[in-house]
Amino acid sequence: MSGNTIGNVFRVTTWGESHGGAIGAVIDGCPPGLGLSEQHIQAALDRRKPGVGAFATPRQETDRIEILSGVFEGRTTGTPIALLIRNRDANSGAYDGLRNIFRPGHGDYTYFKKYGLRDHRGGGRASGRETAARVAAGAVAALVTAAAGIDVLAYTIALGGVSISESGTTVNRESLANPLCCPDQEAARRMTGRLEEARNAGDSLGGIVGIVVRGCPAGLGEPVFDKMDAQLAGALMSIGTVKGVEIGAGFAVAGMKGSESNDPLSSGGFLANASGGILAGITNGEQINMRVACKPIPSISRSQKTVDREGNPVTLSIGGRHDVCVIPRIIPVCEAMVQIVLADFLLRQKAVTL
């Protein structure tokens, strides 16, 4: 009921607040016998952790993962897996002045209206820090999808209005081996310039993340309300920074003709992929293509108008340690949410095909 759990068979519950003692996740439904170590999860967390990169928050969290249950002698046991990440560099005192002030763009106002109180320290449960628990759970889900031959890869399409040239651009792990996970090196250079400009202006930037899923078999997805695209979109939209999701041709289909949006078939498979690998909510065996729009970081040092809890006007300038843009730290979070959904559907399909 409280909305902290995702999945039906492979179920993930995240818990914890930004400035609490720890954050973490509990995974139920993971199959037994999968090789899992803290090092495996740590590799995923290291891609997301703060303090890495010139435009990331200087908060120094090691994000060291601890597996508390569900693994014995390096193998999953089939019982709930409890994962813990301790918070070690939370400067809660920096938020004392915001105890009774609603920050523009944050969940301060809405959390207060829902619960009648809020944890003002770094955003509490609404903080982007919660996504570390998602990445940890996604690393476990990736073991399930990898066994099925599925590969999930996210990358930067646009940042601060600078977009990659998608024509002729190769998206693979080698082409993304740069600080912005951008497959277009010239675009990455211009994106870096935009980030520098925004930082100097006390502002922040948004961007677009692309996600490709390769090797996904046909037949995953549950009609009618648990369509694959509906669940993927919901999982990605649950990330605080995400404000839009496109699958396949996305909004461009509104300007297409049926002859253009229909993907013709041949004996060798589909001849086009405007559907983005999903038809009628079920995967068709083609590559799944998605794009997510990420809003700018709301914590900026420029003056903004807001109110306090009594409705009195306040002019606010936010200090402290914040990213200039969610990219590239949001990229492993997007991958994790897709992995969790796919792992769940793979296990659900086993019940269908017994």
KEKOL-382994 format. One record per residue (C-alpha): x, y negated, z; residue number from 0; residue in three letters. Coordinates in Angstrom, 2 decimals, decimal comma. Last residue first. Layout:
BEGIN
<c1->X | c2->Y | c3->Z | k->NUM | r->ALA>
...
***
This chain:
BEGIN
<c1->5,22 | c2->25,07 | c3->-17,12 | k->353 | r->LEU>
<c1->5,14 | c2->22,24 | c3->-19,68 | k->352 | r->THR>
<c1->3,02 | c2->19,65 | c3->-17,87 | k->351 | r->VAL>
<c1->4,69 | c2->20,09 | c3->-14,49 | k->350 | r->ALA>
<c1->8,11 | c2->19,71 | c3->-16,11 | k->349 | r->LYS>
<c1->6,88 | c2->16,48 | c3->-17,68 | k->348 | r->GLN>
<c1->6,53 | c2->14,91 | c3->-14,23 | k->347 | r->ARG>
<c1->10,23 | c2->15,56 | c3->-13,61 | k->346 | r->LEU>
<c1->11,24 | c2->13,81 | c3->-16,83 | k->345 | r->LEU>
<c1->8,77 | c2->11,01 | c3->-16,10 | k->344 | r->PHE>
<c1->10,33 | c2->10,29 | c3->-12,70 | k->343 | r->ASP>
<c1->13,86 | c2->10,37 | c3->-14,06 | k->342 | r->ALA>
<c1->12,83 | c2->7,97 | c3->-16,83 | k->341 | r->LEU>
<c1->11,30 | c2->5,49 | c3->-14,38 | k->340 | r->VAL>
<c1->14,34 | c2->5,57 | c3->-12,07 | k->339 | r->ILE>
<c1->16,78 | c2->5,23 | c3->-14,97 | k->338 | r->GLN>
<c1->14,90 | c2->2,19 | c3->-16,32 | k->337 | r->VAL>
<c1->15,03 | c2->0,52 | c3->-12,91 | k->336 | r->MET>
<c1->18,75 | c2->1,28 | c3->-12,59 | k->335 | r->ALA>
<c1->19,63 | c2->-0,10 | c3->-16,02 | k->334 | r->GLU>
<c1->17,88 | c2->-3,37 | c3->-15,20 | k->333 | r->CYS>
<c1->19,78 | c2->-3,59 | c3->-11,90 | k->332 | r->VAL>
<c1->23,07 | c2->-2,81 | c3->-13,67 | k->331 | r->PRO>
<c1->22,45 | c2->-5,86 | c3->-15,92 | k->330 | r->ILE>
<c1->21,37 | c2->-8,26 | c3->-13,14 | k->329 | r->ILE>
<c1->24,98 | c2->-9,00 | c3->-12,17 | k->328 | r->ARG>
<c1->25,82 | c2->-10,23 | c3->-15,70 | k->327 | r->PRO>
<c1->23,78 | c2->-12,42 | c3->-15,77 | k->326 | r->ILE>
<c1->21,89 | c2->-13,77 | c3->-12,78 | k->325 | r->VAL>
<c1->23,24 | c2->-17,24 | c3->-13,54 | k->324 | r->CYS>
<c1->25,10 | c2->-19,92 | c3->-11,56 | k->323 | r->VAL>
<c1->25,32 | c2->-17,56 | c3->-8,58 | k->322 | r->ASP>
<c1->24,89 | c2->-18,91 | c3->-5,06 | k->321 | r->HIS>
<c1->26,90 | c2->-19,68 | c3->-1,94 | k->320 | r->ARG>
<c1->25,63 | c2->-22,55 | c3->0,20 | k->319 | r->GLY>
<c1->24,07 | c2->-25,87 | c3->-0,66 | k->318 | r->GLY>
<c1->20,49 | c2->-26,55 | c3->-1,68 | k->317 | r->ILE>
<c1->19,43 | c2->-30,14 | c3->-2,29 | k->316 | r->SER>
<c1->15,93 | c2->-30,88 | c3->-1,04 | k->315 | r->LEU>
<c1->13,71 | c2->-33,93 | c3->-1,10 | k->314 | r->THR>
<c1->10,89 | c2->-33,31 | c3->1,35 | k->313 | r->VAL>
<c1->7,22 | c2->-34,25 | c3->1,31 | k->312 | r->PRO>
<c1->5,19 | c2->-33,32 | c3->4,41 | k->311 | r->ASN>
<c1->2,83 | c2->-30,37 | c3->3,94 | k->310 | r->GLY>
<c1->3,10 | c2->-29,12 | c3->7,51 | k->309 | r->GLU>
<c1->5,23 | c2->-26,14 | c3->6,48 | k->308 | r->ARG>
<c1->7,67 | c2->-28,45 | c3->4,66 | k->307 | r->ASP>
<c1->7,24 | c2->-29,83 | c3->1,18 | k->306 | r->VAL>
<c1->9,19 | c2->-29,85 | c3->-2,11 | k->305 | r->THR>
<c1->10,94 | c2->-32,20 | c3->-4,53 | k->304 | r->LYS>
<c1->14,32 | c2->-31,17 | c3->-5,94 | k->303 | r->GLN>
<c1->17,79 | c2->-32,74 | c3->-5,75 | k->302 | r->SER>
<c1->20,52 | c2->-30,85 | c3->-7,64 | k->301 | r->ARG>
<c1->22,49 | c2->-28,31 | c3->-5,63 | k->300 | r->SER>
<c1->20,69 | c2->-25,33 | c3->-7,13 | k->299 | r->ILE>
<c1->19,05 | c2->-22,23 | c3->-5,65 | k->298 | r->SER>
<c1->16,38 | c2->-21,21 | c3->-8,19 | k->297 | r->PRO>
<c1->18,73 | c2->-19,01 | c3->-10,29 | k->296 | r->ILE>
<c1->17,50 | c2->-19,43 | c3->-13,88 | k->295 | r->PRO>
<c1->14,76 | c2->-17,08 | c3->-15,13 | k->294 | r->LYS>
<c1->15,49 | c2->-13,71 | c3->-16,70 | k->293 | r->CYS>
<c1->13,78 | c2->-12,61 | c3->-19,92 | k->292 | r->ALA>
<c1->13,88 | c2->-8,85 | c3->-20,49 | k->291 | r->VAL>
<c1->14,46 | c2->-7,10 | c3->-23,80 | k->290 | r->ARG>
<c1->13,74 | c2->-3,47 | c3->-24,62 | k->289 | r->MET>
<c1->14,67 | c2->-0,87 | c3->-27,24 | k->288 | r->ASN>
<c1->13,94 | c2->2,84 | c3->-26,82 | k->287 | r->ILE>
<c1->15,85 | c2->4,85 | c3->-29,43 | k->286 | r->GLN>
<c1->13,63 | c2->7,32 | c3->-31,26 | k->285 | r->GLU>
<c1->12,29 | c2->10,54 | c3->-29,75 | k->284 | r->GLY>
<c1->8,62 | c2->9,49 | c3->-29,87 | k->283 | r->ASN>
<c1->8,19 | c2->8,49 | c3->-26,23 | k->282 | r->THR>
<c1->4,58 | c2->8,35 | c3->-25,05 | k->281 | r->ILE>
<c1->2,52 | c2->5,22 | c3->-24,28 | k->280 | r->GLY>
<c1->0,53 | c2->5,47 | c3->-27,48 | k->279 | r->ALA>
<c1->3,83 | c2->5,28 | c3->-29,37 | k->278 | r->LEU>
<c1->7,20 | c2->4,56 | c3->-27,72 | k->277 | r->ILE>
<c1->10,65 | c2->4,40 | c3->-29,34 | k->276 | r->GLY>
<c1->10,74 | c2->0,62 | c3->-29,81 | k->275 | r->GLY>
<c1->7,49 | c2->0,51 | c3->-31,76 | k->274 | r->SER>
<c1->9,19 | c2->-1,46 | c3->-34,55 | k->273 | r->ALA>
<c1->11,38 | c2->1,59 | c3->-35,08 | k->272 | r->ASN>
<c1->11,70 | c2->2,37 | c3->-38,77 | k->271 | r->ALA>
<c1->12,03 | c2->5,49 | c3->-40,96 | k->270 | r->LEU>
<c1->10,86 | c2->7,89 | c3->-38,27 | k->269 | r->PHE>
<c1->11,93 | c2->11,52 | c3->-38,39 | k->268 | r->GLY>
<c1->13,72 | c2->13,76 | c3->-40,87 | k->267 | r->GLY>
<c1->10,55 | c2->15,12 | c3->-42,47 | k->266 | r->SER>
<c1->9,49 | c2->11,53 | c3->-42,95 | k->265 | r->SER>
<c1->7,57 | c2->9,08 | c3->-40,83 | k->264 | r->LEU>
<c1->6,69 | c2->5,43 | c3->-41,38 | k->263 | r->PRO>
<c1->6,81 | c2->3,05 | c3->-38,36 | k->262 | r->ASP>
<c1->3,75 | c2->0,81 | c3->-38,49 | k->261 | r->ASN>
<c1->4,67 | c2->-2,81 | c3->-37,71 | k->260 | r->SER>
<c1->5,35 | c2->-3,86 | c3->-41,31 | k->259 | r->GLU>
<c1->2,42 | c2->-2,24 | c3->-43,11 | k->258 | r->SER>
<c1->0,21 | c2->-3,37 | c3->-40,24 | k->257 | r->GLY>
<c1->1,21 | c2->-6,95 | c3->-41,00 | k->256 | r->LYS>
<c1->3,48 | c2->-8,81 | c3->-38,65 | k->255 | r->MET>
<c1->3,11 | c2->-12,14 | c3->-36,82 | k->254 | r->GLY>
<c1->1,73 | c2->-10,70 | c3->-33,58 | k->253 | r->ALA>
<c1->4,30 | c2->-7,90 | c3->-33,85 | k->252 | r->VAL>
<c1->7,02 | c2->-10,49 | c3->-33,07 | k->251 | r->ALA>
<c1->5,87 | c2->-10,51 | c3->-29,44 | k->250 | r->PHE>
<c1->7,62 | c2->-7,20 | c3->-28,85 | k->249 | r->GLY>
<c1->9,39 | c2->-5,70 | c3->-31,88 | k->248 | r->ALA>
<c1->10,36 | c2->-2,75 | c3->-29,68 | k->247 | r->GLY>
<c1->9,50 | c2->-3,41 | c3->-26,06 | k->246 | r->ILE>
<c1->9,40 | c2->-6,95 | c3->-24,69 | k->245 | r->GLU>
<c1->9,48 | c2->-7,91 | c3->-21,01 | k->244 | r->VAL>
<c1->8,97 | c2->-11,32 | c3->-19,40 | k->243 | r->GLY>
<c1->9,58 | c2->-13,19 | c3->-16,15 | k->242 | r->LYS>
<c1->12,42 | c2->-11,17 | c3->-14,63 | k->241 | r->VAL>
<c1->14,31 | c2->-12,81 | c3->-11,73 | k->240 | r->THR>
<c1->12,57 | c2->-10,92 | c3->-8,94 | k->239 | r->GLY>
<c1->12,94 | c2->-7,46 | c3->-10,45 | k->238 | r->ILE>
<c1->9,44 | c2->-5,95 | c3->-10,32 | k->237 | r->SER>
<c1->9,02 | c2->-7,01 | c3->-13,96 | k->236 | r->MET>
<c1->11,52 | c2->-4,31 | c3->-14,91 | k->235 | r->LEU>
<c1->9,57 | c2->-1,58 | c3->-13,15 | k->234 | r->ALA>
<c1->6,26 | c2->-2,83 | c3->-14,53 | k->233 | r->GLY>
<c1->7,58 | c2->-2,98 | c3->-18,08 | k->232 | r->ALA>
<c1->9,00 | c2->0,53 | c3->-17,82 | k->231 | r->LEU>
<c1->5,74 | c2->1,80 | c3->-16,36 | k->230 | r->GLN>
<c1->3,60 | c2->0,21 | c3->-19,05 | k->229 | r->ALA>
<c1->5,95 | c2->1,35 | c3->-21,81 | k->228 | r->ASP>
<c1->5,83 | c2->4,94 | c3->-20,59 | k->227 | r->MET>
<c1->2,05 | c2->4,89 | c3->-20,29 | k->226 | r->LYS>
<c1->0,83 | c2->5,56 | c3->-16,78 | k->225 | r->ASP>
<c1->-2,59 | c2->3,96 | c3->-17,24 | k->224 | r->PHE>
<c1->-3,73 | c2->6,20 | c3->-20,06 | k->223 | r->VAL>
<c1->-1,89 | c2->8,39 | c3->-20,79 | k->222 | r->PRO>
<c1->1,28 | c2->9,82 | c3->-19,23 | k->221 | r->GLU>
<c1->4,73 | c2->9,33 | c3->-20,70 | k->220 | r->GLY>
<c1->7,51 | c2->11,55 | c3->-22,02 | k->219 | r->LEU>
<c1->6,79 | c2->13,50 | c3->-25,22 | k->218 | r->GLY>
<c1->9,79 | c2->12,85 | c3->-27,43 | k->217 | r->ALA>
<c1->13,25 | c2->13,25 | c3->-25,93 | k->216 | r->PRO>
<c1->15,36 | c2->10,27 | c3->-24,83 | k->215 | r->CYS>
<c1->18,81 | c2->10,48 | c3->-26,39 | k->214 | r->GLY>
<c1->19,51 | c2->6,75 | c3->-26,37 | k->213 | r->ARG>
<c1->17,86 | c2->4,14 | c3->-24,18 | k->212 | r->VAL>
<c1->18,74 | c2->0,56 | c3->-25,10 | k->211 | r->VAL>
<c1->18,34 | c2->-2,47 | c3->-22,86 | k->210 | r->ILE>
<c1->18,77 | c2->-6,11 | c3->-23,85 | k->209 | r->GLY>
<c1->19,09 | c2->-8,83 | c3->-21,22 | k->208 | r->VAL>
<c1->17,93 | c2->-12,38 | c3->-21,91 | k->207 | r->ILE>
<c1->19,17 | c2->-15,44 | c3->-20,06 | k->206 | r->GLY>
<c1->18,66 | c2->-18,08 | c3->-17,41 | k->205 | r->GLY>
<c1->20,91 | c2->-20,92 | c3->-16,30 | k->204 | r->LEU>
<c1->21,74 | c2->-22,86 | c3->-13,14 | k->203 | r->SER>
<c1->22,35 | c2->-26,45 | c3->-12,05 | k->202 | r->ASP>
<c1->24,83 | c2->-28,42 | c3->-9,96 | k->201 | r->GLY>
<c1->25,99 | c2->-30,27 | c3->-13,09 | k->200 | r->ALA>
<c1->29,50 | c2->-28,82 | c3->-12,89 | k->199 | r->ASN>
<c1->28,02 | c2->-25,35 | c3->-12,54 | k->198 | r->ARG>
<c1->25,76 | c2->-25,87 | c3->-15,53 | k->197 | r->ALA>
<c1->28,61 | c2->-27,07 | c3->-17,75 | k->196 | r->GLU>
<c1->30,82 | c2->-24,14 | c3->-16,74 | k->195 | r->GLU>
<c1->28,01 | c2->-21,70 | c3->-17,46 | k->194 | r->LEU>
<c1->27,46 | c2->-23,25 | c3->-20,88 | k->193 | r->ARG>
<c1->31,16 | c2->-22,84 | c3->-21,71 | k->192 | r->GLY>
<c1->31,05 | c2->-19,19 | c3->-20,66 | k->191 | r->THR>
<c1->28,09 | c2->-18,69 | c3->-22,98 | k->190 | r->MET>
<c1->30,15 | c2->-20,14 | c3->-25,84 | k->189 | r->ARG>
<c1->32,93 | c2->-17,60 | c3->-25,26 | k->188 | r->ARG>
<c1->30,43 | c2->-14,76 | c3->-24,93 | k->187 | r->ALA>
<c1->28,86 | c2->-15,78 | c3->-28,26 | k->186 | r->ALA>
<c1->32,28 | c2->-15,44 | c3->-29,91 | k->185 | r->GLU>
<c1->32,80 | c2->-12,04 | c3->-28,30 | k->184 | r->GLN>
<c1->29,44 | c2->-10,60 | c3->-29,39 | k->183 | r->ASP>
<c1->28,81 | c2->-7,40 | c3->-27,41 | k->182 | r->PRO>
<c1->28,17 | c2->-9,33 | c3->-24,16 | k->181 | r->CYS>
<c1->28,71 | c2->-7,65 | c3->-20,81 | k->180 | r->CYS>
<c1->29,41 | c2->-11,15 | c3->-19,40 | k->179 | r->LEU>
<c1->32,83 | c2->-10,37 | c3->-17,86 | k->178 | r->PRO>
<c1->34,00 | c2->-8,34 | c3->-20,88 | k->177 | r->ASN>
<c1->33,98 | c2->-4,61 | c3->-21,66 | k->176 | r->ALA>
<c1->30,62 | c2->-4,71 | c3->-23,45 | k->175 | r->LEU>
<c1->32,01 | c2->-3,72 | c3->-26,86 | k->174 | r->SER>
<c1->33,61 | c2->-0,60 | c3->-25,35 | k->173 | r->GLU>
<c1->30,44 | c2->0,45 | c3->-23,55 | k->172 | r->ARG>
<c1->28,43 | c2->0,35 | c3->-26,75 | k->171 | r->ASN>
<c1->26,37 | c2->-2,21 | c3->-28,64 | k->170 | r->VAL>
<c1->27,74 | c2->-2,93 | c3->-32,10 | k->169 | r->THR>
<c1->26,89 | c2->-6,32 | c3->-33,59 | k->168 | r->THR>
<c1->26,30 | c2->-6,26 | c3->-37,36 | k->167 | r->GLY>
<c1->23,17 | c2->-8,36 | c3->-37,14 | k->166 | r->SER>
<c1->22,45 | c2->-9,06 | c3->-33,49 | k->165 | r->GLU>
<c1->24,37 | c2->-12,34 | c3->-33,55 | k->164 | r->SER>
<c1->24,39 | c2->-13,08 | c3->-29,87 | k->163 | r->ILE>
<c1->22,36 | c2->-15,88 | c3->-28,38 | k->162 | r->SER>
<c1->23,32 | c2->-19,13 | c3->-26,63 | k->161 | r->VAL>
<c1->20,33 | c2->-20,81 | c3->-24,97 | k->160 | r->GLY>
<c1->21,74 | c2->-20,60 | c3->-21,45 | k->159 | r->GLY>
<c1->22,52 | c2->-16,92 | c3->-21,84 | k->158 | r->LEU>
<c1->21,33 | c2->-14,61 | c3->-24,60 | k->157 | r->ALA>
<c1->21,57 | c2->-10,93 | c3->-25,57 | k->156 | r->ILE>
<c1->23,58 | c2->-9,67 | c3->-22,61 | k->155 | r->THR>
<c1->23,81 | c2->-5,90 | c3->-22,21 | k->154 | r->TYR>
<c1->22,01 | c2->-2,87 | c3->-20,81 | k->153 | r->ALA>
<c1->22,82 | c2->0,78 | c3->-21,54 | k->152 | r->LEU>
<c1->20,84 | c2->3,90 | c3->-20,68 | k->151 | r->VAL>
<c1->21,98 | c2->7,35 | c3->-21,86 | k->150 | r->ASP>
<c1->19,71 | c2->10,40 | c3->-21,89 | k->149 | r->ILE>
<c1->21,07 | c2->13,91 | c3->-22,47 | k->148 | r->GLY>
<c1->18,57 | c2->15,64 | c3->-20,18 | k->147 | r->ALA>
<c1->21,21 | c2->16,24 | c3->-17,48 | k->146 | r->ALA>
<c1->22,09 | c2->12,58 | c3->-17,87 | k->145 | r->ALA>
<c1->18,52 | c2->11,66 | c3->-16,92 | k->144 | r->THR>
<c1->18,63 | c2->13,49 | c3->-13,58 | k->143 | r->VAL>
<c1->22,11 | c2->12,24 | c3->-12,65 | k->142 | r->LEU>
<c1->21,05 | c2->8,73 | c3->-13,67 | k->141 | r->ALA>
<c1->18,33 | c2->8,86 | c3->-10,99 | k->140 | r->ALA>
<c1->21,08 | c2->9,01 | c3->-8,35 | k->139 | r->VAL>
<c1->22,79 | c2->5,95 | c3->-9,78 | k->138 | r->ALA>
<c1->19,39 | c2->4,27 | c3->-9,98 | k->137 | r->GLY>
<c1->18,95 | c2->4,70 | c3->-6,23 | k->136 | r->ALA>
<c1->22,18 | c2->2,78 | c3->-5,59 | k->135 | r->ALA>
<c1->21,21 | c2->0,13 | c3->-8,13 | k->134 | r->VAL>
<c1->17,81 | c2->-0,30 | c3->-6,49 | k->133 | r->ARG>
<c1->19,43 | c2->-0,72 | c3->-3,06 | k->132 | r->ALA>
<c1->21,68 | c2->-3,43 | c3->-4,50 | k->131 | r->ALA>
<c1->18,53 | c2->-5,12 | c3->-5,81 | k->130 | r->THR>
<c1->17,53 | c2->-6,15 | c3->-2,29 | k->129 | r->GLU>
<c1->20,32 | c2->-8,76 | c3->-2,39 | k->128 | r->ARG>
<c1->18,20 | c2->-10,68 | c3->-4,88 | k->127 | r->GLY>
<c1->16,37 | c2->-12,01 | c3->-1,85 | k->126 | r->SER>
<c1->12,63 | c2->-11,54 | c3->-1,46 | k->125 | r->ALA>
<c1->13,10 | c2->-9,34 | c3->1,62 | k->124 | r->ARG>
<c1->14,79 | c2->-12,16 | c3->3,49 | k->123 | r->GLY>
<c1->15,18 | c2->-15,25 | c3->1,31 | k->122 | r->GLY>
<c1->18,70 | c2->-16,06 | c3->2,42 | k->121 | r->GLY>
<c1->17,70 | c2->-16,41 | c3->6,04 | k->120 | r->ARG>
<c1->14,18 | c2->-17,89 | c3->5,99 | k->119 | r->HIS>
<c1->12,53 | c2->-14,66 | c3->7,12 | k->118 | r->ASP>
<c1->8,88 | c2->-15,49 | c3->6,69 | k->117 | r->ARG>
<c1->5,69 | c2->-16,00 | c3->8,65 | k->116 | r->LEU>
<c1->1,93 | c2->-16,04 | c3->8,02 | k->115 | r->GLY>
<c1->2,28 | c2->-12,86 | c3->5,97 | k->114 | r->TYR>
<c1->0,78 | c2->-13,74 | c3->2,59 | k->113 | r->LYS>
<c1->0,93 | c2->-17,54 | c3->2,70 | k->112 | r->LYS>
<c1->4,45 | c2->-17,47 | c3->4,16 | k->111 | r->PHE>
<c1->5,61 | c2->-15,00 | c3->1,52 | k->110 | r->TYR>
<c1->4,09 | c2->-17,24 | c3->-1,18 | k->109 | r->THR>
<c1->5,77 | c2->-20,42 | c3->0,05 | k->108 | r->TYR>
<c1->9,24 | c2->-18,96 | c3->0,57 | k->107 | r->ASP>
<c1->9,25 | c2->-16,79 | c3->-2,57 | k->106 | r->GLY>
<c1->11,77 | c2->-19,02 | c3->-4,33 | k->105 | r->HIS>
<c1->11,42 | c2->-21,40 | c3->-7,28 | k->104 | r->GLY>
<c1->11,29 | c2->-24,53 | c3->-5,13 | k->103 | r->PRO>
<c1->12,51 | c2->-23,94 | c3->-1,53 | k->102 | r->ARG>
<c1->9,79 | c2->-24,17 | c3->1,11 | k->101 | r->PHE>
<c1->11,03 | c2->-25,96 | c3->4,25 | k->100 | r->ILE>
<c1->10,41 | c2->-24,87 | c3->7,85 | k->99 | r->ASN>
<c1->13,49 | c2->-22,69 | c3->8,45 | k->98 | r->ARG>
<c1->15,44 | c2->-24,37 | c3->5,66 | k->97 | r->LEU>
<c1->17,81 | c2->-26,32 | c3->7,92 | k->96 | r->GLY>
<c1->18,87 | c2->-23,11 | c3->9,66 | k->95 | r->ASP>
<c1->19,89 | c2->-21,52 | c3->6,34 | k->94 | r->TYR>
<c1->23,67 | c2->-21,97 | c3->6,63 | k->93 | r->ALA>
<c1->23,45 | c2->-20,36 | c3->10,06 | k->92 | r->GLY>
<c1->22,63 | c2->-17,02 | c3->8,42 | k->91 | r->SER>
<c1->26,10 | c2->-16,62 | c3->6,92 | k->90 | r->ASN>
<c1->25,74 | c2->-12,98 | c3->5,82 | k->89 | r->ALA>
<c1->29,12 | c2->-11,40 | c3->5,05 | k->88 | r->ASP>
<c1->28,81 | c2->-7,82 | c3->6,33 | k->87 | r->ARG>
<c1->25,43 | c2->-6,47 | c3->5,26 | k->86 | r->ASN>
<c1->25,55 | c2->-2,66 | c3->5,53 | k->85 | r->ARG>
<c1->24,52 | c2->-0,51 | c3->2,58 | k->84 | r->ILE>
<c1->22,57 | c2->2,66 | c3->3,46 | k->83 | r->LEU>
<c1->21,24 | c2->5,53 | c3->1,34 | k->82 | r->LEU>
<c1->18,83 | c2->8,21 | c3->2,57 | k->81 | r->ALA>
<c1->18,26 | c2->11,17 | c3->0,25 | k->80 | r->ILE>
<c1->15,07 | c2->13,07 | c3->1,02 | k->79 | r->PRO>
<c1->15,38 | c2->16,87 | c3->0,65 | k->78 | r->THR>
<c1->16,21 | c2->18,63 | c3->-2,63 | k->77 | r->GLY>
<c1->19,66 | c2->19,56 | c3->-1,33 | k->76 | r->THR>
<c1->21,79 | c2->17,30 | c3->-3,53 | k->75 | r->THR>
<c1->25,28 | c2->18,69 | c3->-3,89 | k->74 | r->ARG>
<c1->28,66 | c2->17,40 | c3->-2,67 | k->73 | r->GLY>
<c1->28,97 | c2->19,80 | c3->0,26 | k->72 | r->GLU>
<c1->25,49 | c2->18,89 | c3->1,47 | k->71 | r->PHE>
<c1->23,51 | c2->15,87 | c3->0,26 | k->70 | r->VAL>
<c1->20,00 | c2->14,84 | c3->1,34 | k->69 | r->GLY>
<c1->21,00 | c2->12,66 | c3->4,26 | k->68 | r->SER>
<c1->22,99 | c2->9,62 | c3->5,41 | k->67 | r->LEU>
<c1->24,82 | c2->8,70 | c3->2,22 | k->66 | r->ILE>
<c1->26,77 | c2->5,50 | c3->2,94 | k->65 | r->GLU>
<c1->27,47 | c2->2,94 | c3->0,24 | k->64 | r->ILE>
<c1->29,99 | c2->0,11 | c3->0,64 | k->63 | r->ARG>
<c1->28,50 | c2->-3,08 | c3->-0,75 | k->62 | r->ASP>
<c1->31,86 | c2->-4,81 | c3->-0,19 | k->61 | r->THR>
<c1->30,02 | c2->-8,09 | c3->0,32 | k->60 | r->GLU>
<c1->32,06 | c2->-11,25 | c3->-0,13 | k->59 | r->GLN>
<c1->29,66 | c2->-14,13 | c3->-0,72 | k->58 | r->ARG>
<c1->31,49 | c2->-16,22 | c3->-3,35 | k->57 | r->PRO>
<c1->28,34 | c2->-16,30 | c3->-5,49 | k->56 | r->THR>
<c1->29,11 | c2->-15,53 | c3->-9,11 | k->55 | r->ALA>
<c1->30,31 | c2->-17,95 | c3->-11,78 | k->54 | r->PHE>
<c1->34,01 | c2->-17,10 | c3->-11,82 | k->53 | r->ALA>
<c1->33,47 | c2->-13,35 | c3->-11,58 | k->52 | r->GLY>
<c1->33,03 | c2->-10,91 | c3->-8,69 | k->51 | r->VAL>
<c1->32,01 | c2->-12,23 | c3->-5,26 | k->50 | r->GLY>
<c1->28,69 | c2->-10,43 | c3->-5,21 | k->49 | r->PRO>
<c1->28,21 | c2->-6,71 | c3->-5,99 | k->48 | r->LYS>
<c1->26,49 | c2->-5,60 | c3->-9,18 | k->47 | r->ARG>
<c1->29,17 | c2->-3,66 | c3->-11,09 | k->46 | r->ARG>
<c1->30,66 | c2->-2,35 | c3->-7,84 | k->45 | r->ASP>
<c1->27,30 | c2->-0,84 | c3->-6,98 | k->44 | r->LEU>
<c1->27,40 | c2->1,51 | c3->-9,97 | k->43 | r->ALA>
<c1->30,89 | c2->2,81 | c3->-9,12 | k->42 | r->ALA>
<c1->29,85 | c2->3,12 | c3->-5,49 | k->41 | r->GLN>
<c1->27,07 | c2->5,56 | c3->-6,37 | k->40 | r->ILE>
<c1->29,50 | c2->8,09 | c3->-7,85 | k->39 | r->HIS>
<c1->32,04 | c2->7,46 | c3->-5,09 | k->38 | r->GLN>
<c1->29,41 | c2->8,23 | c3->-2,45 | k->37 | r->GLU>
<c1->29,11 | c2->11,69 | c3->-3,96 | k->36 | r->SER>
<c1->26,46 | c2->13,58 | c3->-5,90 | k->35 | r->LEU>
<c1->26,62 | c2->16,82 | c3->-7,90 | k->34 | r->GLY>
<c1->23,04 | c2->17,88 | c3->-8,57 | k->33 | r->LEU>
<c1->21,98 | c2->21,14 | c3->-6,95 | k->32 | r->GLY>
<c1->18,56 | c2->20,17 | c3->-5,66 | k->31 | r->PRO>
<c1->16,06 | c2->18,03 | c3->-7,57 | k->30 | r->PRO>
<c1->15,40 | c2->14,48 | c3->-6,31 | k->29 | r->CYS>
<c1->11,83 | c2->14,29 | c3->-5,05 | k->28 | r->GLY>
<c1->12,29 | c2->11,71 | c3->-2,31 | k->27 | r->ASP>
<c1->14,79 | c2->8,87 | c3->-2,49 | k->26 | r->ILE>
<c1->15,18 | c2->6,53 | c3->0,49 | k->25 | r->VAL>
<c1->16,86 | c2->3,21 | c3->-0,16 | k->24 | r->ALA>
<c1->19,06 | c2->0,72 | c3->1,62 | k->23 | r->GLY>
<c1->19,67 | c2->-2,67 | c3->3,19 | k->22 | r->ILE>
<c1->21,66 | c2->-3,42 | c3->6,31 | k->21 | r->ALA>
<c1->21,86 | c2->-5,45 | c3->9,51 | k->20 | r->GLY>
<c1->19,50 | c2->-8,12 | c3->8,30 | k->19 | r->GLY>
<c1->20,61 | c2->-11,15 | c3->6,33 | k->18 | r->HIS>
<c1->19,33 | c2->-10,17 | c3->2,87 | k->17 | r->SER>
<c1->16,52 | c2->-7,99 | c3->4,15 | k->16 | r->GLU>
<c1->15,96 | c2->-4,24 | c3->4,36 | k->15 | r->GLY>
<c1->14,12 | c2->-1,43 | c3->2,61 | k->14 | r->TRP>
<c1->13,87 | c2->0,33 | c3->-0,75 | k->13 | r->THR>
<c1->11,55 | c2->3,27 | c3->-1,40 | k->12 | r->THR>
<c1->12,24 | c2->5,50 | c3->-4,40 | k->11 | r->VAL>
<c1->10,06 | c2->8,40 | c3->-5,52 | k->10 | r->ARG>
<c1->11,02 | c2->10,96 | c3->-8,16 | k->9 | r->PHE>
<c1->7,67 | c2->12,74 | c3->-8,35 | k->8 | r->VAL>
<c1->5,34 | c2->9,72 | c3->-8,48 | k->7 | r->ASN>
<c1->7,60 | c2->6,69 | c3->-8,76 | k->6 | r->GLY>
<c1->8,13 | c2->3,31 | c3->-7,07 | k->5 | r->ILE>
<c1->7,88 | c2->2,44 | c3->-3,38 | k->4 | r->THR>
<c1->7,96 | c2->-0,93 | c3->-1,58 | k->3 | r->ASN>
<c1->4,45 | c2->-2,00 | c3->-2,56 | k->2 | r->GLY>
<c1->2,79 | c2->-2,44 | c3->0,82 | k->1 | r->SER>
<c1->0,00 | c2->0,00 | c3->0,00 | k->0 | r->MET>
***
